[in-house]
Amino acid sequence: MDVDLIFKIAGLGILISIIDKVLIQSGRDEQAQMTTLVGVVVVLLVVIQLISRLFESVRTMFQLY
Amino acid sequence: MEIFQVVGLGLIAAVLVVILKEEKPEIALQVTVVVGVIIFLFMLGKINSVLTVLKNLARKANIDLLFLTTLLKIVGIAYIAEFGAQVCRDAGSNAIASKIEFAGKVLIMILAVPIVFSILELVLQIMP
């Protein structure tokens, strides 16, 4: 039950939205866009690892070769 | 009891998703995916024990293992297709969700063909 993973991702999301706002306020819109992209990619990496773990466990359990 | 952990986790995740919804909907979607996967991995041990009981019963009643393995495969495909379709529906793309379900149905039908054949043979043997 790695619950802390959820809180890490949610915290990262909130952090990114705050950074986004700060950057937009200071007029650097394209950098705001970049940070959003970077944040989404980082979260995606974590999620993809978890999904591959799910697929592995379903494959071994239901013998879906 | 595990059910309290699962429900607590689900509620907390729902609140986090609401927080993230209007700012960063893409990350909110990924939080829902992560929670779904974590809850399934948490239930893995239970499912495994149920499956072993089923296998033992099938072995005792010396049912042909083909039926049970095909059944397990079908359940696996159904679960993964359902998981993918629900996530896509959450993300708002119903078209993709229905395509995933369509693919799942086709794959399940393909798996069911050998069983249908064996049943037909059985019936033909019984017929005088």
N, CA and C atoms of all chains as a GROMACS GRO file, in nm:
protein
  579
    1MET      N    1   0.087  -0.119   0.000
    1MET     CA    2   0.000   0.000   0.000
    1MET      C    3   0.091   0.124   0.000
    2ASP      N    4   0.148   0.159  -0.117
    2ASP     CA    5   0.238   0.276  -0.114
    2ASP      C    6   0.150   0.401  -0.130
    3VAL      N    7   0.092   0.443  -0.018
    3VAL     CA    8  -0.001   0.555  -0.020
    3VAL      C    9   0.074   0.685  -0.043
    4ASP      N   10   0.204   0.684   0.001
    4ASP     CA   11   0.273   0.814  -0.010
    4ASP      C   12   0.290   0.854  -0.156
    5LEU      N   13   0.282   0.755  -0.247
    5LEU     CA   14   0.296   0.788  -0.389
    5LEU      C   15   0.187   0.885  -0.431
    6ILE      N   16   0.064   0.860  -0.379
    6ILE     CA   17  -0.048   0.947  -0.419
    6ILE      C   18  -0.021   1.088  -0.370
    7PHE      N   19   0.024   1.097  -0.244
    7PHE     CA   20   0.044   1.232  -0.189
    7PHE      C   21   0.159   1.302  -0.260
    8LYS      N   22   0.261   1.224  -0.301
    8LYS     CA   23   0.373   1.286  -0.374
    8LYS      C   24   0.322   1.346  -0.503
    9ILE      N   25   0.240   1.268  -0.577
    9ILE     CA   26   0.193   1.317  -0.707
    9ILE      C   27   0.100   1.436  -0.688
   10ALA      N   28   0.011   1.427  -0.588
   10ALA     CA   29  -0.082   1.539  -0.567
   10ALA      C   30  -0.004   1.664  -0.526
   11GLY      N   31   0.096   1.645  -0.438
   11GLY     CA   32   0.175   1.761  -0.396
   11GLY      C   33   0.247   1.823  -0.514
   12LEU      N   34   0.301   1.735  -0.599
   12LEU     CA   35   0.371   1.786  -0.718
   12LEU      C   36   0.274   1.865  -0.805
   13GLY      N   37   0.153   1.813  -0.819
   13GLY     CA   38   0.056   1.884  -0.903
   13GLY      C   39   0.025   2.021  -0.846
   14ILE      N   40   0.004   2.027  -0.713
   14ILE     CA   41  -0.028   2.157  -0.652
   14ILE      C   42   0.090   2.251  -0.667
   15LEU      N   43   0.212   2.198  -0.646
   15LEU     CA   44   0.332   2.282  -0.657
   15LEU      C   45   0.341   2.341  -0.797
   16ILE      N   46   0.315   2.255  -0.897
   16ILE     CA   47   0.327   2.302  -1.035
   16ILE      C   48   0.224   2.410  -1.065
   17SER      N   49   0.103   2.393  -1.012
   17SER     CA   50   0.001   2.495  -1.042
   17SER      C   51   0.040   2.626  -0.976
   18ILE      N   52   0.104   2.619  -0.857
   18ILE     CA   53   0.146   2.745  -0.793
   18ILE      C   54   0.257   2.810  -0.875
   19ILE      N   55   0.356   2.728  -0.914
   19ILE     CA   56   0.466   2.784  -0.994
   19ILE      C   57   0.410   2.845  -1.122
   20ASP      N   58   0.310   2.774  -1.177
   20ASP     CA   59   0.247   2.827  -1.299
   20ASP      C   60   0.192   2.966  -1.276
   21LYS      N   61   0.119   2.980  -1.167
   21LYS     CA   62   0.056   3.110  -1.140
   21LYS      C   63   0.163   3.217  -1.124
   22VAL      N   64   0.269   3.183  -1.047
   22VAL     CA   65   0.374   3.284  -1.023
   22VAL      C   66   0.434   3.326  -1.156
   23LEU      N   67   0.464   3.228  -1.240
   23LEU     CA   68   0.529   3.262  -1.367
   23LEU      C   69   0.436   3.344  -1.455
   24ILE      N   70   0.306   3.310  -1.452
   24ILE     CA   71   0.213   3.387  -1.536
   24ILE      C   72   0.204   3.530  -1.486
   25GLN      N   73   0.198   3.542  -1.351
   25GLN     CA   74   0.192   3.679  -1.296
   25GLN      C   75   0.311   3.761  -1.343
   26SER      N   76   0.431   3.695  -1.339
   26SER     CA   77   0.551   3.775  -1.373
   26SER      C   78   0.568   3.783  -1.523
   27GLY      N   79   0.466   3.742  -1.597
   27GLY     CA   80   0.469   3.769  -1.740
   27GLY      C   81   0.539   3.667  -1.824
   28ARG      N   82   0.601   3.562  -1.761
   28ARG     CA   83   0.674   3.464  -1.845
   28ARG      C   84   0.578   3.349  -1.876
   29ASP      N   85   0.493   3.367  -1.974
   29ASP     CA   86   0.391   3.264  -2.000
   29ASP      C   87   0.453   3.138  -2.056
   30GLU      N   88   0.552   3.152  -2.145
   30GLU     CA   89   0.602   3.030  -2.210
   30GLU      C   90   0.673   2.943  -2.107
   31GLN      N   91   0.742   3.008  -2.007
   31GLN     CA   92   0.809   2.925  -1.908
   31GLN      C   93   0.705   2.854  -1.821
   32ALA      N   94   0.590   2.923  -1.799
   32ALA     CA   95   0.484   2.855  -1.723
   32ALA      C   96   0.441   2.729  -1.797
   33GLN      N   97   0.427   2.745  -1.928
   33GLN     CA   98   0.387   2.629  -2.010
   33GLN      C   99   0.491   2.518  -1.997
   34MET      N  100   0.621   2.558  -1.997
   34MET     CA  101   0.726   2.456  -1.989
   34MET      C  102   0.720   2.382  -1.857
   35THR      N  103   0.701   2.456  -1.747
   35THR     CA  104   0.700   2.388  -1.616
   35THR      C  105   0.582   2.292  -1.610
   36THR      N  106   0.468   2.336  -1.665
   36THR     CA  107   0.353   2.244  -1.664
   36THR      C  108   0.389   2.115  -1.738
   37LEU      N  109   0.452   2.133  -1.854
   37LEU     CA  110   0.488   2.014  -1.934
   37LEU      C  111   0.583   1.924  -1.856
   38VAL      N  112   0.685   1.986  -1.794
   38VAL     CA  113   0.784   1.906  -1.720
   38VAL      C  114   0.713   1.831  -1.608
   39GLY      N  115   0.622   1.902  -1.538
   39GLY     CA  116   0.553   1.837  -1.427
   39GLY      C  117   0.473   1.718  -1.474
   40VAL      N  118   0.402   1.739  -1.585
   40VAL     CA  119   0.317   1.628  -1.633
   40VAL      C  120   0.405   1.511  -1.673
   41VAL      N  121   0.522   1.539  -1.734
   41VAL     CA  122   0.609   1.429  -1.779
   41VAL      C  123   0.662   1.353  -1.659
   42VAL      N  124   0.701   1.426  -1.554
   42VAL     CA  125   0.755   1.357  -1.436
   42VAL      C  126   0.648   1.267  -1.376
   43VAL      N  127   0.525   1.322  -1.363
   43VAL     CA  128   0.419   1.240  -1.303
   43VAL      C  129   0.390   1.121  -1.393
   44LEU      N  130   0.397   1.145  -1.525
   44LEU     CA  131   0.368   1.036  -1.618
   44LEU      C  132   0.469   0.923  -1.601
   45LEU      N  133   0.598   0.958  -1.578
   45LEU     CA  134   0.699   0.853  -1.559
   45LEU      C  135   0.660   0.765  -1.442
   46VAL      N  136   0.621   0.828  -1.331
   46VAL     CA  137   0.586   0.749  -1.212
   46VAL      C  138   0.465   0.662  -1.243
   47VAL      N  139   0.365   0.722  -1.311
   47VAL     CA  140   0.239   0.649  -1.335
   47VAL      C  141   0.266   0.531  -1.429
   48ILE      N  142   0.354   0.554  -1.528
   48ILE     CA  143   0.379   0.445  -1.624
   48ILE      C  144   0.445   0.327  -1.555
   49GLN      N  145   0.540   0.357  -1.461
   49GLN     CA  146   0.601   0.245  -1.388
   49GLN      C  147   0.494   0.166  -1.312
   50LEU      N  148   0.401   0.240  -1.250
   50LEU     CA  149   0.299   0.173  -1.169
   50LEU      C  150   0.208   0.090  -1.259
   51ILE      N  151   0.174   0.145  -1.376
   51ILE     CA  152   0.084   0.072  -1.466
   51ILE      C  153   0.153  -0.053  -1.518
   52SER      N  154   0.286  -0.044  -1.544
   52SER     CA  155   0.356  -0.164  -1.594
   52SER      C  156   0.357  -0.270  -1.484
   53ARG      N  157   0.365  -0.223  -1.356
   53ARG     CA  158   0.360  -0.321  -1.247
   53ARG      C  159   0.223  -0.388  -1.246
   54LEU      N  160   0.118  -0.307  -1.266
   54LEU     CA  161  -0.018  -0.364  -1.268
   54LEU      C  162  -0.030  -0.467  -1.378
   55PHE      N  163   0.015  -0.430  -1.499
   55PHE     CA  164   0.001  -0.524  -1.612
   55PHE      C  165   0.080  -0.650  -1.586
   56GLU      N  166   0.200  -0.636  -1.525
   56GLU     CA  167   0.281  -0.755  -1.496
   56GLU      C  168   0.205  -0.846  -1.402
   57SER      N  169   0.148  -0.787  -1.296
   57SER     CA  170   0.082  -0.873  -1.195
   57SER      C  171  -0.041  -0.937  -1.255
   58VAL      N  172  -0.118  -0.863  -1.340
   58VAL     CA  173  -0.237  -0.924  -1.399
   58VAL      C  174  -0.192  -1.034  -1.494
   59ARG      N  175  -0.082  -1.009  -1.568
   59ARG     CA  176  -0.037  -1.110  -1.664
   59ARG      C  177  -0.001  -1.239  -1.592
   60THR      N  178   0.076  -1.227  -1.484
   60THR     CA  179   0.118  -1.351  -1.418
   60THR      C  180  -0.001  -1.418  -1.350
   61MET      N  181  -0.093  -1.338  -1.298
   61MET     CA  182  -0.199  -1.400  -1.220
   61MET      C  183  -0.301  -1.469  -1.310
   62PHE      N  184  -0.338  -1.404  -1.423
   62PHE     CA  185  -0.442  -1.462  -1.507
   62PHE      C  186  -0.382  -1.541  -1.623
   63GLN      N  187  -0.247  -1.561  -1.618
   63GLN     CA  188  -0.179  -1.637  -1.723
   63GLN      C  189  -0.213  -1.584  -1.862
   64LEU      N  190  -0.204  -1.451  -1.877
   64LEU     CA  191  -0.239  -1.387  -2.005
   64LEU      C  192  -0.113  -1.371  -2.087
   65TYR      N  193  -0.058  -1.485  -2.138
   65TYR     CA  194   0.070  -1.464  -2.210
   65TYR      C  195   0.046  -1.435  -2.356
   66MET      N  196  -0.935  -0.432   0.924
   66MET     CA  197  -1.006  -0.472   0.800
   66MET      C  198  -0.956  -0.385   0.685
   67GLU      N  199  -0.935  -0.450   0.572
   67GLU     CA  200  -0.876  -0.376   0.459
   67GLU      C  201  -0.976  -0.275   0.401
   68ILE      N  202  -1.105  -0.304   0.417
   68ILE     CA  203  -1.202  -0.219   0.350
   68ILE      C  204  -1.193  -0.076   0.400
   69PHE      N  205  -1.159  -0.059   0.529
   69PHE     CA  206  -1.150   0.078   0.581
   69PHE      C  207  -1.034   0.151   0.514
   70GLN      N  208  -0.921   0.077   0.499
   70GLN     CA  209  -0.806   0.143   0.433
   70GLN      C  210  -0.844   0.184   0.293
   71VAL      N  211  -0.910   0.094   0.219
   71VAL     CA  212  -0.940   0.123   0.078
   71VAL      C  213  -1.034   0.243   0.069
   72VAL      N  214  -1.140   0.242   0.154
   72VAL     CA  215  -1.237   0.352   0.144
   72VAL      C  216  -1.170   0.482   0.186
   73GLY      N  217  -1.088   0.478   0.292
   73GLY     CA  218  -1.021   0.601   0.333
   73GLY      C  219  -0.933   0.654   0.223
   74LEU      N  220  -0.857   0.562   0.162
   74LEU     CA  221  -0.768   0.604   0.054
   74LEU      C  222  -0.849   0.664  -0.060
   75GLY      N  223  -0.962   0.600  -0.094
   75GLY     CA  224  -1.043   0.648  -0.205
   75GLY      C  225  -1.096   0.788  -0.178
   76LEU      N  226  -1.143   0.811  -0.053
   76LEU     CA  227  -1.199   0.944  -0.022
   76LEU      C  228  -1.091   1.051  -0.028
   77ILE      N  229  -0.975   1.020   0.031
   77ILE     CA  230  -0.866   1.120   0.029
   77ILE      C  231  -0.828   1.151  -0.114
   78ALA      N  232  -0.818   1.044  -0.196
   78ALA     CA  233  -0.779   1.067  -0.336
   78ALA      C  234  -0.885   1.150  -0.407
   79ALA      N  235  -1.014   1.127  -0.375
   79ALA     CA  236  -1.119   1.205  -0.442
   79ALA      C  237  -1.104   1.353  -0.408
   80VAL      N  238  -1.072   1.380  -0.280
   80VAL     CA  239  -1.054   1.521  -0.242
   80VAL      C  240  -0.935   1.580  -0.317
   81LEU      N  241  -0.825   1.502  -0.325
   81LEU     CA  242  -0.706   1.555  -0.394
   81LEU      C  243  -0.739   1.582  -0.540
   82VAL      N  244  -0.819   1.494  -0.600
   82VAL     CA  245  -0.853   1.513  -0.741
   82VAL      C  246  -0.935   1.640  -0.758
   83VAL      N  247  -1.026   1.665  -0.660
   83VAL     CA  248  -1.108   1.787  -0.674
   83VAL      C  249  -1.018   1.909  -0.666
   84ILE      N  250  -0.919   1.902  -0.576
   84ILE     CA  251  -0.828   2.018  -0.564
   84ILE      C  252  -0.757   2.041  -0.697
   85LEU      N  253  -0.708   1.929  -0.756
   85LEU     CA  254  -0.625   1.944  -0.876
   85LEU      C  255  -0.708   1.965  -1.001
   86LYS      N  256  -0.842   1.944  -0.988
   86LYS     CA  257  -0.923   1.937  -1.111
   86LYS      C  258  -0.913   2.066  -1.191
   87GLU      N  259  -0.939   2.182  -1.128
   87GLU     CA  260  -0.953   2.300  -1.213
   87GLU      C  261  -0.816   2.355  -1.251
   88GLU      N  262  -0.713   2.328  -1.165
   88GLU     CA  263  -0.582   2.383  -1.201
   88GLU      C  264  -0.516   2.296  -1.306
   89LYS      N  265  -0.497   2.166  -1.268
   89LYS     CA  266  -0.418   2.077  -1.356
   89LYS      C  267  -0.502   1.949  -1.379
   90PRO      N  268  -0.600   1.951  -1.471
   90PRO     CA  269  -0.682   1.829  -1.489
   90PRO      C  270  -0.600   1.709  -1.531
   91GLU      N  271  -0.488   1.732  -1.604
   91GLU     CA  272  -0.413   1.613  -1.649
   91GLU      C  273  -0.352   1.539  -1.531
   92ILE      N  274  -0.301   1.615  -1.432
   92ILE     CA  275  -0.240   1.548  -1.317
   92ILE      C  276  -0.350   1.486  -1.230
   93ALA      N  277  -0.468   1.549  -1.227
   93ALA     CA  278  -0.579   1.491  -1.151
   93ALA      C  279  -0.614   1.354  -1.208
   94LEU      N  280  -0.615   1.346  -1.341
   94LEU     CA  281  -0.647   1.217  -1.403
   94LEU      C  282  -0.542   1.113  -1.364
   95GLN      N  283  -0.414   1.156  -1.361
   95GLN     CA  284  -0.311   1.057  -1.328
   95GLN      C  285  -0.322   1.015  -1.183
   96VAL      N  286  -0.369   1.104  -1.095
   96VAL     CA  287  -0.388   1.062  -0.955
   96VAL      C  288  -0.496   0.954  -0.949
   97THR      N  289  -0.604   0.971  -1.029
   97THR     CA  290  -0.708   0.867  -1.024
   97THR      C  291  -0.652   0.734  -1.074
   98VAL      N  292  -0.568   0.739  -1.179
   98VAL     CA  293  -0.511   0.614  -1.231
   98VAL      C  294  -0.425   0.550  -1.123
   99VAL      N  295  -0.344   0.631  -1.054
   99VAL     CA  296  -0.254   0.575  -0.953
   99VAL      C  297  -0.334   0.511  -0.841
  100VAL      N  298  -0.443   0.578  -0.799
  100VAL     CA  299  -0.522   0.522  -0.688
  100VAL      C  300  -0.584   0.389  -0.732
  101GLY      N  301  -0.635   0.387  -0.857
  101GLY     CA  302  -0.695   0.261  -0.905
  101GLY      C  303  -0.594   0.149  -0.901
  102VAL      N  304  -0.473   0.176  -0.948
  102VAL     CA  305  -0.372   0.070  -0.954
  102VAL      C  306  -0.332   0.027  -0.814
  103ILE      N  307  -0.319   0.124  -0.723
  103ILE     CA  308  -0.275   0.089  -0.586
  103ILE      C  309  -0.379   0.002  -0.518
  104ILE      N  310  -0.507   0.037  -0.537
  104ILE     CA  311  -0.611  -0.044  -0.471
  104ILE      C  312  -0.610  -0.184  -0.529
  105PHE      N  313  -0.588  -0.197  -0.662
  105PHE     CA  314  -0.586  -0.332  -0.719
  105PHE      C  315  -0.466  -0.410  -0.666
  106LEU      N  316  -0.348  -0.345  -0.661
  106LEU     CA  317  -0.230  -0.417  -0.612
  106LEU      C  318  -0.250  -0.457  -0.466
  107PHE      N  319  -0.326  -0.374  -0.394
  107PHE     CA  320  -0.351  -0.407  -0.254
  107PHE      C  321  -0.436  -0.533  -0.243
  108MET      N  322  -0.530  -0.548  -0.340
  108MET     CA  323  -0.622  -0.663  -0.334
  108MET      C  324  -0.559  -0.788  -0.396
  109LEU      N  325  -0.434  -0.777  -0.445
  109LEU     CA  326  -0.376  -0.886  -0.523
  109LEU      C  327  -0.370  -1.016  -0.442
  110GLY      N  328  -0.325  -1.006  -0.318
  110GLY     CA  329  -0.309  -1.128  -0.237
  110GLY      C  330  -0.440  -1.202  -0.225
  111LYS      N  331  -0.547  -1.126  -0.202
  111LYS     CA  332  -0.679  -1.191  -0.185
  111LYS      C  333  -0.716  -1.264  -0.313
  112ILE      N  334  -0.698  -1.194  -0.428
  112ILE     CA  335  -0.740  -1.257  -0.554
  112ILE      C  336  -0.659  -1.384  -0.577
  113ASN      N  337  -0.528  -1.377  -0.543
  113ASN     CA  338  -0.444  -1.495  -0.564
  113ASN      C  339  -0.497  -1.613  -0.484
  114SER      N  340  -0.534  -1.587  -0.358
  114SER     CA  341  -0.580  -1.701  -0.277
  114SER      C  342  -0.708  -1.758  -0.337
  115VAL      N  343  -0.798  -1.670  -0.387
  115VAL     CA  344  -0.922  -1.722  -0.446
  115VAL      C  345  -0.888  -1.808  -0.566
  116LEU      N  346  -0.792  -1.760  -0.646
  116LEU     CA  347  -0.760  -1.836  -0.768
  116LEU      C  348  -0.702  -1.973  -0.733
  117THR      N  349  -0.616  -1.977  -0.629
  117THR     CA  350  -0.558  -2.108  -0.595
  117THR      C  351  -0.669  -2.203  -0.549
  118VAL      N  352  -0.766  -2.150  -0.472
  118VAL     CA  353  -0.876  -2.237  -0.427
  118VAL      C  354  -0.949  -2.290  -0.550
  119LEU      N  355  -0.974  -2.202  -0.647
  119LEU     CA  356  -1.046  -2.247  -0.767
  119LEU      C  357  -0.968  -2.356  -0.837
  120LYS      N  358  -0.834  -2.336  -0.845
  120LYS     CA  359  -0.754  -2.436  -0.918
  120LYS      C  360  -0.761  -2.570  -0.847
  121ASN      N  361  -0.751  -2.566  -0.712
  121ASN     CA  362  -0.756  -2.694  -0.639
  121ASN      C  363  -0.889  -2.763  -0.663
  122LEU      N  364  -0.998  -2.683  -0.657
  122LEU     CA  365  -1.130  -2.745  -0.679
  122LEU      C  366  -1.134  -2.808  -0.818
  123ALA      N  367  -1.083  -2.733  -0.919
  123ALA     CA  368  -1.090  -2.786  -1.055
  123ALA      C  369  -1.009  -2.914  -1.063
  124ARG      N  370  -0.891  -2.916  -0.993
  124ARG     CA  371  -0.809  -3.037  -1.001
  124ARG      C  372  -0.882  -3.152  -0.933
  125LYS      N  373  -0.943  -3.124  -0.818
  125LYS     CA  374  -1.012  -3.234  -0.746
  125LYS      C  375  -1.123  -3.289  -0.832
  126ALA      N  376  -1.204  -3.197  -0.892
  126ALA     CA  377  -1.318  -3.244  -0.971
  126ALA      C  378  -1.271  -3.286  -1.110
  127ASN      N  379  -1.138  -3.299  -1.126
  127ASN     CA  380  -1.066  -3.329  -1.251
  127ASN      C  381  -1.138  -3.272  -1.374
  128ILE      N  382  -1.171  -3.141  -1.364
  128ILE     CA  383  -1.222  -3.070  -1.482
  128ILE      C  384  -1.101  -3.040  -1.572
  129ASP      N  385  -1.122  -3.040  -1.701
  129ASP     CA  386  -1.013  -3.011  -1.795
  129ASP      C  387  -0.959  -2.870  -1.764
  130LEU      N  388  -0.824  -2.860  -1.751
  130LEU     CA  389  -0.766  -2.731  -1.709
  130LEU      C  390  -0.787  -2.625  -1.818
  131LEU      N  391  -0.813  -2.669  -1.943
  131LEU     CA  392  -0.831  -2.569  -2.049
  131LEU      C  393  -0.941  -2.472  -2.010
  132PHE      N  394  -1.052  -2.528  -1.955
  132PHE     CA  395  -1.165  -2.439  -1.926
  132PHE      C  396  -1.124  -2.335  -1.824
  133LEU      N  397  -1.052  -2.379  -1.718
  133LEU     CA  398  -1.022  -2.284  -1.610
  133LEU      C  399  -0.924  -2.178  -1.657
  134THR      N  400  -0.820  -2.222  -1.734
  134THR     CA  401  -0.722  -2.120  -1.778
  134THR      C  402  -0.789  -2.021  -1.872
  135THR      N  403  -0.877  -2.073  -1.961
  135THR     CA  404  -0.946  -1.980  -2.051
  135THR      C  405  -1.032  -1.885  -1.971
  136LEU      N  406  -1.100  -1.940  -1.869
  136LEU     CA  407  -1.186  -1.854  -1.786
  136LEU      C  408  -1.102  -1.745  -1.720
  137LEU      N  409  -0.985  -1.786  -1.666
  137LEU     CA  410  -0.899  -1.686  -1.600
  137LEU      C  411  -0.855  -1.582  -1.700
  138LYS      N  412  -0.818  -1.624  -1.820
  138LYS     CA  413  -0.774  -1.528  -1.921
  138LYS      C  414  -0.885  -1.430  -1.950
  139ILE      N  415  -1.007  -1.482  -1.964
  139ILE     CA  416  -1.120  -1.394  -1.998
  139ILE      C  417  -1.140  -1.293  -1.887
  140VAL      N  418  -1.130  -1.339  -1.761
  140VAL     CA  419  -1.150  -1.246  -1.650
  140VAL      C  420  -1.041  -1.140  -1.652
  141GLY      N  421  -0.917  -1.182  -1.682
  141GLY     CA  422  -0.807  -1.085  -1.686
  141GLY      C  423  -0.829  -0.981  -1.793
  142ILE      N  424  -0.865  -1.029  -1.914
  142ILE     CA  425  -0.887  -0.935  -2.024
  142ILE      C  426  -1.001  -0.840  -1.989
  143ALA      N  427  -1.109  -0.896  -1.931
  143ALA     CA  428  -1.224  -0.811  -1.897
  143ALA      C  429  -1.182  -0.704  -1.798
  144TYR      N  430  -1.100  -0.745  -1.698
  144TYR     CA  431  -1.063  -0.647  -1.596
  144TYR      C  432  -0.978  -0.535  -1.656
  145ILE      N  433  -0.878  -0.572  -1.737
  145ILE     CA  434  -0.790  -0.468  -1.791
  145ILE      C  435  -0.867  -0.378  -1.886
  146ALA      N  436  -0.953  -0.438  -1.969
  146ALA     CA  437  -1.031  -0.355  -2.062
  146ALA      C  438  -1.119  -0.259  -1.984
  147GLU      N  439  -1.179  -0.309  -1.877
  147GLU     CA  440  -1.266  -0.224  -1.794
  147GLU      C  441  -1.186  -0.111  -1.732
  148PHE      N  442  -1.066  -0.146  -1.684
  148PHE     CA  443  -0.982  -0.043  -1.621
  148PHE      C  444  -0.948   0.067  -1.720
  149GLY      N  445  -0.904   0.026  -1.840
  149GLY     CA  446  -0.867   0.125  -1.941
  149GLY      C  447  -0.988   0.207  -1.983
  150ALA      N  448  -1.103   0.139  -2.002
  150ALA     CA  449  -1.220   0.212  -2.049
  150ALA      C  450  -1.265   0.314  -1.945
  151GLN      N  451  -1.262   0.275  -1.816
  151GLN     CA  452  -1.307   0.369  -1.712
  151GLN      C  453  -1.214   0.490  -1.707
  152VAL      N  454  -1.083   0.466  -1.719
  152VAL     CA  455  -0.989   0.579  -1.712
  152VAL      C  456  -1.016   0.674  -1.829
  153CYS      N  457  -1.037   0.616  -1.949
  153CYS     CA  458  -1.062   0.702  -2.065
  153CYS      C  459  -1.194   0.778  -2.046
  154ARG      N  460  -1.293   0.709  -1.985
  154ARG     CA  461  -1.421   0.779  -1.965
  154ARG      C  462  -1.402   0.892  -1.864
  155ASP      N  463  -1.320   0.865  -1.762
  155ASP     CA  464  -1.290   0.972  -1.665
  155ASP      C  465  -1.227   1.091  -1.733
  156ALA      N  466  -1.140   1.061  -1.831
  156ALA     CA  467  -1.070   1.171  -1.898
  156ALA      C  468  -1.164   1.240  -1.996
  157GLY      N  469  -1.287   1.185  -2.013
  157GLY     CA  470  -1.384   1.254  -2.097
  157GLY      C  471  -1.387   1.206  -2.240
  158SER      N  472  -1.300   1.107  -2.274
  158SER     CA  473  -1.304   1.063  -2.415
  158SER      C  474  -1.379   0.931  -2.421
  159ASN      N  475  -1.512   0.943  -2.444
  159ASN     CA  476  -1.595   0.822  -2.445
  159ASN      C  477  -1.570   0.737  -2.568
  160ALA      N  478  -1.530   0.802  -2.678
  160ALA     CA  479  -1.510   0.725  -2.800
  160ALA      C  480  -1.399   0.622  -2.778
  161ILE      N  481  -1.287   0.668  -2.719
  161ILE     CA  482  -1.176   0.575  -2.697
  161ILE      C  483  -1.220   0.464  -2.603
  162ALA      N  484  -1.297   0.501  -2.500
  162ALA     CA  485  -1.341   0.400  -2.402
  162ALA      C  486  -1.422   0.292  -2.473
  163SER      N  487  -1.513   0.333  -2.561
  163SER     CA  488  -1.596   0.229  -2.625
  163SER      C  489  -1.510   0.146  -2.720
  164LYS      N  490  -1.406   0.207  -2.780
  164LYS     CA  491  -1.319   0.126  -2.868
  164LYS      C  492  -1.245   0.021  -2.786
  165ILE      N  493  -1.198   0.061  -2.667
  165ILE     CA  494  -1.125  -0.034  -2.582
  165ILE      C  495  -1.218  -0.149  -2.544
  166GLU      N  496  -1.343  -0.114  -2.509
  166GLU     CA  497  -1.437  -0.220  -2.470
  166GLU      C  498  -1.464  -0.311  -2.588
  167PHE      N  499  -1.475  -0.251  -2.708
  167PHE     CA  500  -1.499  -0.332  -2.828
  167PHE      C  501  -1.384  -0.430  -2.847
  168ALA      N  502  -1.261  -0.381  -2.834
  168ALA     CA  503  -1.145  -0.469  -2.852
  168ALA      C  504  -1.147  -0.580  -2.747
  169GLY      N  505  -1.183  -0.544  -2.624
  169GLY     CA  506  -1.188  -0.646  -2.519
  169GLY      C  507  -1.288  -0.754  -2.553
  170LYS      N  508  -1.406  -0.712  -2.605
  170LYS     CA  509  -1.508  -0.813  -2.638
  170LYS      C  510  -1.457  -0.906  -2.746
  171VAL      N  511  -1.392  -0.849  -2.849
  171VAL     CA  512  -1.344  -0.933  -2.959
  171VAL      C  513  -1.244  -1.034  -2.904
  172LEU      N  514  -1.149  -0.986  -2.820
  172LEU     CA  515  -1.047  -1.078  -2.768
  172LEU      C  516  -1.112  -1.188  -2.685
  173ILE      N  517  -1.214  -1.151  -2.607
  173ILE     CA  518  -1.279  -1.253  -2.523
  173ILE      C  519  -1.349  -1.354  -2.612
  174MET      N  520  -1.411  -1.305  -2.721
  174MET     CA  521  -1.480  -1.402  -2.810
  174MET      C  522  -1.380  -1.500  -2.868
  175ILE      N  523  -1.263  -1.447  -2.906
  175ILE     CA  524  -1.162  -1.537  -2.964
  175ILE      C  525  -1.125  -1.645  -2.864
  176LEU      N  526  -1.111  -1.604  -2.736
  176LEU     CA  527  -1.072  -1.703  -2.635
  176LEU      C  528  -1.183  -1.804  -2.614
  177ALA      N  529  -1.309  -1.763  -2.634
  177ALA     CA  530  -1.421  -1.852  -2.601
  177ALA      C  531  -1.442  -1.957  -2.708
  178VAL      N  532  -1.384  -1.938  -2.828
  178VAL     CA  533  -1.413  -2.030  -2.939
  178VAL      C  534  -1.376  -2.174  -2.903
  179PRO      N  535  -1.256  -2.206  -2.851
  179PRO     CA  536  -1.226  -2.348  -2.823
  179PRO      C  537  -1.324  -2.411  -2.727
  180ILE      N  538  -1.372  -2.333  -2.630
  180ILE     CA  539  -1.466  -2.393  -2.534
  180ILE      C  540  -1.596  -2.430  -2.605
  181VAL      N  541  -1.641  -2.339  -2.694
  181VAL     CA  542  -1.765  -2.368  -2.766
  181VAL      C  543  -1.748  -2.496  -2.847
  182PHE      N  544  -1.631  -2.512  -2.910
  182PHE     CA  545  -1.609  -2.633  -2.988
  182PHE      C  546  -1.616  -2.757  -2.900
  183SER      N  547  -1.548  -2.749  -2.783
  183SER     CA  548  -1.546  -2.870  -2.700
  183SER      C  549  -1.687  -2.903  -2.653
  184ILE      N  550  -1.769  -2.799  -2.627
  184ILE     CA  551  -1.906  -2.829  -2.584
  184ILE      C  552  -1.981  -2.896  -2.697
  185LEU      N  553  -1.962  -2.844  -2.820
  185LEU     CA  554  -2.034  -2.904  -2.934
  185LEU      C  555  -1.996  -3.051  -2.948
  186GLU      N  556  -1.864  -3.080  -2.935
  186GLU     CA  557  -1.822  -3.220  -2.949
  186GLU      C  558  -1.890  -3.304  -2.843
  187LEU      N  559  -1.895  -3.249  -2.720
  187LEU     CA  560  -1.958  -3.324  -2.611
  187LEU      C  561  -2.102  -3.356  -2.647
  188VAL      N  562  -2.172  -3.255  -2.697
  188VAL     CA  563  -2.315  -3.276  -2.730
  188VAL      C  564  -2.326  -3.381  -2.839
  189LEU      N  565  -2.236  -3.373  -2.940
  189LEU     CA  566  -2.246  -3.470  -3.049
  189LEU      C  567  -2.224  -3.611  -2.996
  190GLN      N  568  -2.127  -3.625  -2.901
  190GLN     CA  569  -2.105  -3.760  -2.847
  190GLN      C  570  -2.231  -3.812  -2.778
  191ILE      N  571  -2.298  -3.722  -2.704
  191ILE     CA  572  -2.415  -3.769  -2.627
  191ILE      C  573  -2.526  -3.809  -2.722
  192MET      N  574  -2.539  -3.731  -2.834
  192MET     CA  575  -2.650  -3.761  -2.926
  192MET      C  576  -2.640  -3.906  -2.976
  193PRO      N  577  -2.748  -3.979  -2.985
  193PRO     CA  578  -2.742  -4.120  -3.031
  193PRO      C  579  -2.700  -4.127  -3.178
   0.00000   0.00000   0.00000
